[in-house]
Amino acid sequence: MRGGGEGVRADAATVTAMRLAEARAALDDGDPQTAIVEAEELLDVDPENLDALFLVGDASLELGDALGARAAYERYLELCPEDPGALSGLAVACFDLTDLDGSLSAARQAVALEPQLAEAWHQLALILELRGEAKEARQNQRRAAELEPDTFPIPAPVPQAAFTQALNRAQASLPKRLRAWYAQVPMELFPLPDLDELRRSSPPISPSVVALSQGAPPEDPVAAWERPPSALRFFQKNLEREATFSGDLVATLRDALIREAAEWLGLSPDDAQLDR
């Protein structure tokens, strides 16, 4: 009987290890949805599996599901309260939900526990920038860049003239129908988004957004093509970060134009209607 019990435990451990490996592989392969399915099936059997909870948090962030990520990291931290990686992940999730106080608290705990954690220093920089504490924000961004220069490079400035030139090129590269649609839309450049506006959406829009359409789209998709936004607002600080990381300002702007058009028109960014 004793040997049989050990065999069952060994089999369960093997199944757990295999499922975790499959979830990690899916996440590494750019399939966060499958990673979540695999990890949550494991959590159905073992609700306190720390590896599975962490995977759900990471995969949820990849999917843009900050609510799911926050829930997973918070549960993880109930079981393991001094894990800097989970605290850093929680800081990211809270920031995406515009909970700056929660993000700041988690990020500060993370760097206190692990001073070499670049993601948490970067998160501190984003929070302080939004709060208008520019000097400390720059210091934290430099620290993140020193630790992981490829992941968190110092953003290169994008002056108004460079923005206008790159935006013209990005618009010219769009399919004909989108070019005509955007020809009716004024383009504006602001330093950062307004938190109150972001919080009017449910769930909130992440403060790291590069661009936002002004106004509310018509419910009728046909009318949405006929009535574009009253303006499209770009956010310079976020744009600088995205363009520096990608190395291509025009491509960053083009992606934002397509993404915002798709959102307004109720389409996916790769819908054939956007490619005519």
ZAMARGU-4260 file (C-alpha; in steps of 0.2 Angstrom, whole numbers, plus 5000, padded with zeros to 4 digits):
<rodrens>
0) 5000/5000/5000 | 5014/5012/5004 | 5023/5009/4988 | 5006/5012/4979 | 5004/5028/4987
5) 5021/5034/4982 | 5018/5029/4965 | 5002/5039/4964 | 5011/5054/4971 | 5025/5052/4958
10) 5012/5051/4944 | 5004/5067/4950 | 5020/5076/4951 | 5025/5070/4933 | 5008/5076/4927
15) 5010/5093/4936 | 5028/5095/4929 | 5022/5091/4911 | 5007/5103/4912 | 5019/5117/4918
20) 5031/5113/4904 | 5017/5114/4891 | 5011/5130/4898 | 5029/5138/4898 | 5032/5132/4881
25) 5016/5140/4875 | 5020/5156/4883 | 5038/5156/4875 | 5030/5152/4858 | 5019/5167/4859
30) 5003/5158/4863 | 4998/5165/4880 | 4980/5159/4879 | 4985/5141/4878 | 4997/5144/4893
35) 4983/5151/4903 | 4972/5136/4899 | 4986/5124/4904 | 4990/5133/4920 | 4972/5135/4925
40) 4968/5116/4923 | 4982/5113/4935 | 4975/5126/4947 | 4959/5117/4946 | 4968/5102/4954
45) 4980/5112/4965 | 4974/5130/4968 | 4990/5134/4977 | 5002/5130/4964 | 5014/5144/4964
50) 5022/5141/4946 | 5004/5140/4938 | 4999/5156/4947 | 5014/5165/4941 | 5011/5159/4923
55) 4993/5164/4923 | 4999/5182/4928 | 5013/5183/4915 | 5002/5176/4901 | 4987/5187/4906
60) 4999/5202/4904 | 5004/5196/4887 | 4985/5196/4882 | 4982/5213/4889 | 4971/5206/4903
65) 4977/5217/4917 | 4962/5211/4928 | 4967/5193/4926 | 4985/5196/4929 | 4982/5206/4945
70) 4971/5193/4952 | 4984/5179/4949 | 4999/5189/4956 | 4989/5194/4971 | 4984/5176/4975
75) 5003/5171/4972 | 5008/5185/4984 | 4996/5179/4998 | 5006/5162/4997 | 5023/5170/4994
80) 5023/5188/5000 | 5041/5193/4997 | 5043/5187/4979 | 5051/5202/4969 | 5045/5195/4952
85) 5027/5193/4957 | 5028/5211/4965 | 5035/5218/4949 | 5021/5209/4939 | 5008/5216/4950
90) 5015/5233/4948 | 5013/5232/4929 | 4995/5225/4931 | 4990/5239/4943 | 4998/5252/4931
95) 4988/5246/4917 | 4973/5247/4927 | 4978/5265/4932 | 4980/5260/4950 | 4996/5271/4952
100) 4996/5269/4971 | 4995/5250/4970 | 5008/5250/4956 | 5020/5261/4966 | 5019/5251/4982
105) 5022/5235/4973 | 5036/5241/4962 | 5045/5249/4978 | 5043/5233/4987 | 5051/5223/4972
110) 5066/5234/4971 | 5069/5234/4989 | 5069/5215/4988 | 5079/5214/4972 | 5088/5230/4967
115) 5094/5222/4950 | 5076/5220/4944 | 5075/5231/4929 | 5057/5229/4926 | 5052/5236/4943
120) 5064/5251/4940 | 5056/5255/4924 | 5038/5253/4931 | 5043/5266/4945 | 5049/5278/4931
125) 5032/5276/4922 | 5022/5280/4938 | 5033/5295/4943 | 5032/5302/4925 | 5013/5302/4926
130) 5014/5310/4943 | 5025/5324/4936 | 5040/5319/4946 | 5051/5320/4930 | 5068/5320/4939
135) 5066/5305/4949 | 5057/5296/4934 | 5073/5299/4923 | 5084/5292/4937 | 5074/5276/4938
140) 5073/5274/4919 | 5092/5276/4919 | 5093/5262/4932 | 5082/5251/4922 | 5092/5254/4906
145) 5109/5251/4915 | 5102/5234/4920 | 5093/5229/4904 | 5098/5241/4890 | 5090/5230/4876
150) 5073/5229/4885 | 5072/5246/4893 | 5082/5258/4883 | 5082/5277/4886 | 5069/5284/4875
155) 5075/5295/4861 | 5066/5312/4859 | 5054/5314/4845 | 5052/5333/4841 | 5036/5340/4833
160) 5044/5341/4816 | 5051/5323/4817 | 5033/5317/4822 | 5025/5326/4808 | 5037/5319/4795
165) 5035/5302/4802 | 5016/5303/4803 | 5015/5309/4785 | 5025/5294/4779 | 5015/5282/4790
170) 4998/5288/4783 | 5005/5287/4765 | 5009/5269/4768 | 4991/5264/4773 | 4979/5256/4762
175) 4969/5268/4751 | 4953/5266/4761 | 4961/5270/4777 | 4971/5284/4770 | 4955/5293/4764
180) 4947/5289/4781 | 4961/5297/4791 | 4962/5312/4779 | 4946/5318/4788 | 4954/5316/4805
185) 4965/5330/4814 | 4981/5323/4821 | 4987/5330/4838 | 5002/5327/4849 | 5001/5328/4869
190) 5014/5323/4881 | 5004/5310/4891 | 4986/5303/4892 | 4974/5310/4905 | 4971/5297/4918
195) 4953/5303/4921 | 4949/5299/4903 | 4957/5282/4903 | 4947/5277/4919 | 4931/5281/4910
200) 4933/5264/4900 | 4929/5248/4909 | 4942/5241/4912 | 4953/5256/4911 | 4964/5260/4896
205) 4983/5257/4900 | 4992/5274/4903 | 5005/5267/4891 | 4994/5269/4876 | 5002/5277/4861
210) 4986/5285/4853 | 4968/5287/4857 | 4953/5292/4846 | 4943/5306/4852 | 4924/5304/4853
215) 4913/5288/4853 | 4911/5278/4838 | 4894/5275/4831 | 4886/5258/4835 | 4883/5254/4816
220) 4899/5249/4808 | 4894/5257/4791 | 4891/5273/4800 | 4908/5271/4809 | 4916/5272/4791
225) 4906/5287/4787 | 4910/5296/4803 | 4928/5295/4809 | 4934/5302/4826 | 4935/5320/4828
230) 4953/5319/4831 | 4967/5306/4834 | 4978/5310/4849 | 4996/5303/4850 | 5006/5304/4867
235) 5023/5309/4865 | 5032/5300/4880 | 5024/5284/4876 | 5027/5285/4857 | 5046/5289/4861
240) 5047/5273/4872 | 5038/5262/4858 | 5048/5269/4844 | 5065/5268/4853 | 5061/5250/4857
245) 5056/5245/4840 | 5069/5256/4831 | 5056/5262/4818 | 5045/5278/4822 | 5036/5276/4806
250) 5031/5258/4809 | 5026/5263/4827 | 5014/5276/4820 | 5007/5265/4807 | 5003/5252/4819
255) 4995/5264/4830 | 4984/5271/4816 | 4979/5254/4811 | 4975/5249/4829 | 4965/5264/4832
260) 4955/5263/4816 | 4951/5245/4820 | 4945/5249/4837 | 4934/5263/4830 | 4927/5252/4817
265) 4924/5237/4828 | 4936/5226/4818 | 4952/5216/4822 | 4968/5225/4817 | 4971/5211/4803
270) 4953/5212/4796 | 4953/5212/4777 | 4942/5228/4777 | 4957/5238/4783 | 4968/5232/4769
275) 4959/5239/4754
</rodrens>
